[in-house]
């Protein structure tokens, strides 16, 4: 039988880490676009997206690192 909680937990961690990768790519592409004469909004949006995704991922790993109290 498939353990749906384990699958959901794995998908949740994957999506948190994928968000950091996507934010990094958007920041890099935004800086390149800005250097080629594009809008300043692209690097700003990329940096905001990256910071938000880093915050979400760090909250997950801090929560996961805490030990649960034993009864």
C-alpha positions, 0 to 999 in steps of 0.5 A: 500500500502507498503511504500518502503522507510520505509521498506528500512530505517528499513532494513538499520538500521537493517543491520548496527546493525547486522554488529556490532553484527557480528564484535563482534562475529568475534572478540570473535571467533578470540581471542578464535582461537588465544588462541588455537594456531591459526593465529593472523590475526583472532583477527586483522580482527575481531577488524577491522571489529568491528571498521568499523561497529561501525563507520558506525553505529555511523555516522548513529545515529549522523546524525539521532540525528541532528535536521532538520532546519525548514523553 
